[in-house]
Amino acid sequence: MPKFGCRCGFVLNLVPYPNQYEHLLVPDASLEEAMMYLETREGDPDKFDDLLKANARQVLVCSNCGRLWVQEEAGGNSYRAYVKEQDE
């Protein structure tokens, strides 16, 4: 996915890696499992990465409007938009 079009019209360029738009939403359980793996000092960075991202969702942040695009399910291709609530 090299580019992503936000509803506000801004296009997020996802080609450079890492980039300023992509974030990772990691469940506590996955983070805890990955951290426990690090404590064993087994030294396989690929396994650590796999444990960390096992149930993680990608989050895209539009720098123009601040809208968050959260992956519907881990590894999926559909995203749902979230917009900051307006203060009353």
Buried (B, 14 or more C-beta within 10 A) or exposed (E): EEEBEBEEEBEBEBEEEEEEBBBEEBEEEBEEBBEEBEEEEEEEEEEBEEBBBBBBBBBBBBEEBEBBBBBEEBEEEEBEBEEEEEEE
